[in-house]
Amino acid sequence: MTGLDQLKVTARDQQVLDLLVEGCSNKEIGGQLQISPRTVKHHLRTLFLRAGIIGGRKRVKLARYIHEGTSAVTTPSESLNPNESRISILVLEGFTNREIGKIVGASEQVVKNHLRRTFDKLGVWSRLELAMYVANHGGKDCFHTTRDDARRFGYSNFAGQ
């Protein structure tokens, strides 16, 4: 991936990015910027290509990419159980519910149930907002998941304690 500072971002691209980070849908972004959702999609597709983001949850990956290197770390929510914490971290990594289910050994529906409870506990409305919450609260270290936990659940790229 190219460094964010090396990306060519137009003023309109920046407006789209700012609204994306707030968790807006393409339709909401289009409404606020008075452009069509199709034009929003075009801006996002261009940014995905410039940033070298392919596959998976592209919106989450782009939002995470924007916030890499930020040092704003606040106290994480202690109310999430270990499964909700692991799933939140995997959402940050851009995995789909089906992929997360395979990693943690649960059905896609169980993953959805964990996400719904996590959304309620953290006060977020979408996977993007959850990913931004995790990124802004310390990323993989946010929920104090250990390497042993990660290995046990098949997550080999884990960089926690």
C-alpha positions as CSV (number, residue, x, y, z in Angstrom):
1,M,0.0,0.0,0.0
2,T,1.0,3.6,-0.6
3,G,1.4,5.9,2.3
4,L,-1.6,8.2,2.9
5,D,0.6,11.2,2.5
6,Q,1.6,10.0,-0.9
7,L,-2.0,9.6,-2.2
8,K,-3.3,12.1,-4.7
9,V,-6.5,13.2,-3.0
10,T,-8.7,16.0,-4.5
11,A,-10.7,18.3,-2.4
12,R,-13.9,16.3,-3.3
13,D,-12.1,13.0,-2.4
14,Q,-11.3,14.5,1.0
15,Q,-14.9,15.5,1.6
16,V,-16.0,11.9,0.7
17,L,-13.3,10.5,3.0
18,D,-14.3,12.7,5.9
19,L,-17.9,11.5,5.6
20,L,-16.8,7.9,5.1
21,V,-14.9,8.1,8.4
22,E,-18.1,9.4,10.1
23,G,-19.8,6.2,9.0
24,C,-22.0,7.7,6.3
25,S,-23.4,5.5,3.5
26,N,-22.9,6.3,-0.2
27,K,-26.4,7.7,-0.3
28,E,-25.8,9.9,2.8
29,I,-22.5,11.1,1.5
30,G,-24.1,12.0,-1.9
31,G,-26.9,13.8,-0.1
32,Q,-24.6,15.9,1.9
33,L,-22.3,16.7,-1.0
34,Q,-25.1,17.1,-3.5
35,I,-23.7,14.4,-5.8
36,S,-25.2,11.0,-6.8
37,P,-24.4,7.8,-4.9
38,R,-22.9,6.6,-8.1
39,T,-20.4,9.5,-8.2
40,V,-19.6,8.7,-4.5
41,K,-18.9,5.1,-5.5
42,H,-16.6,6.4,-8.3
43,H,-14.6,8.5,-5.8
44,L,-14.3,5.6,-3.4
45,R,-13.3,3.2,-6.2
46,T,-10.6,5.6,-7.3
47,L,-9.3,6.0,-3.7
48,F,-9.3,2.2,-3.2
49,L,-7.1,1.8,-6.3
50,R,-4.7,4.6,-5.3
51,A,-4.4,3.1,-1.8
52,G,-3.9,-0.4,-3.2
53,I,-7.0,-1.8,-1.3
54,I,-8.5,-4.8,-2.9
55,G,-11.1,-7.3,-1.8
56,G,-12.9,-7.7,1.5
57,R,-14.6,-4.8,3.2
58,K,-13.1,-2.0,1.2
59,R,-14.8,0.8,3.1
60,V,-13.6,-0.5,6.4
61,K,-10.1,-1.0,5.1
62,L,-10.0,2.5,3.6
63,A,-11.2,4.1,6.9
64,R,-8.7,2.0,8.8
65,Y,-6.0,3.0,6.3
66,I,-6.8,6.7,6.9
67,H,-6.3,6.3,10.6
68,E,-3.1,4.2,10.6
69,G,-0.4,5.8,12.6
70,T,-2.7,7.9,14.7
71,S,-1.7,8.0,18.3
72,A,-5.1,8.8,19.8
73,V,-5.7,6.0,22.3
74,T,-8.3,6.2,24.9
75,T,-9.6,3.8,27.5
76,P,-11.3,0.8,25.8
77,S,-14.7,-0.4,26.8
78,E,-14.4,-3.2,29.4
79,S,-18.0,-4.3,28.8
80,L,-17.3,-6.5,25.8
81,N,-16.8,-10.2,26.4
82,P,-13.8,-12.0,24.8
83,N,-15.7,-13.2,21.7
84,E,-17.1,-9.7,21.0
85,S,-13.6,-8.3,21.4
86,R,-12.0,-10.8,19.0
87,I,-14.8,-10.3,16.5
88,S,-14.4,-6.5,16.7
89,I,-10.7,-6.8,16.0
90,L,-11.4,-9.0,13.0
91,V,-13.9,-6.5,11.7
92,L,-11.1,-3.9,11.9
93,E,-9.0,-6.2,9.8
94,G,-11.7,-6.2,7.1
95,F,-12.9,-9.8,7.4
96,T,-16.5,-10.6,6.4
97,N,-18.9,-12.3,8.9
98,R,-18.5,-15.6,7.1
99,E,-14.7,-15.3,7.3
100,I,-14.9,-14.3,11.0
101,G,-17.1,-17.3,11.7
102,K,-14.5,-19.7,10.2
103,I,-11.7,-18.1,12.2
104,V,-13.5,-18.2,15.6
105,G,-15.4,-21.5,14.9
106,A,-18.9,-20.1,14.9
107,S,-21.7,-19.7,12.4
108,E,-22.3,-16.5,10.5
109,Q,-25.5,-16.0,12.5
110,V,-23.6,-16.2,15.8
111,V,-21.1,-13.6,14.5
112,K,-24.0,-11.3,13.6
113,N,-25.4,-11.8,17.1
114,H,-22.1,-10.8,18.7
115,L,-21.8,-7.8,16.4
116,R,-25.4,-6.6,17.3
117,R,-24.5,-6.8,21.0
118,T,-21.2,-5.1,20.4
119,F,-22.9,-2.3,18.5
120,D,-25.3,-1.8,21.4
121,K,-22.6,-1.8,24.0
122,L,-20.3,0.6,22.1
123,G,-23.1,2.8,20.7
124,V,-22.1,2.3,17.1
125,W,-24.5,1.6,14.1
126,S,-22.3,-0.2,11.5
127,R,-19.3,-2.3,10.9
128,L,-17.5,0.9,9.7
129,E,-18.2,2.7,12.9
130,L,-17.1,-0.3,14.9
131,A,-13.8,-0.5,12.9
132,M,-13.3,3.2,13.5
133,Y,-14.0,2.8,17.2
134,V,-11.5,0.0,17.5
135,A,-8.9,1.9,15.4
136,N,-9.3,5.1,17.5
137,H,-9.1,3.2,20.8
138,G,-5.8,1.3,20.3
139,G,-6.6,-1.1,17.4
140,K,-5.6,-4.7,18.2
141,D,-4.6,-3.6,21.7
142,C,-8.0,-2.1,22.4
143,F,-9.5,-5.1,24.1
144,H,-6.3,-6.7,25.6
145,T,-6.6,-9.9,23.6
146,T,-3.5,-12.1,24.0
147,R,-1.5,-14.0,21.4
148,D,-2.6,-17.3,22.9
149,D,-6.3,-16.2,22.4
150,A,-5.5,-15.3,18.9
151,R,-3.7,-18.5,18.1
152,R,-6.4,-20.6,19.7
153,F,-8.9,-18.8,17.3
154,G,-6.7,-19.2,14.2
155,Y,-5.7,-15.5,13.9
156,S,-2.1,-15.7,13.0
157,N,-1.4,-12.0,12.1
158,F,-2.2,-10.9,15.6
159,A,0.2,-8.3,17.1
160,G,-1.3,-8.0,20.6
161,Q,0.5,-8.5,24.0
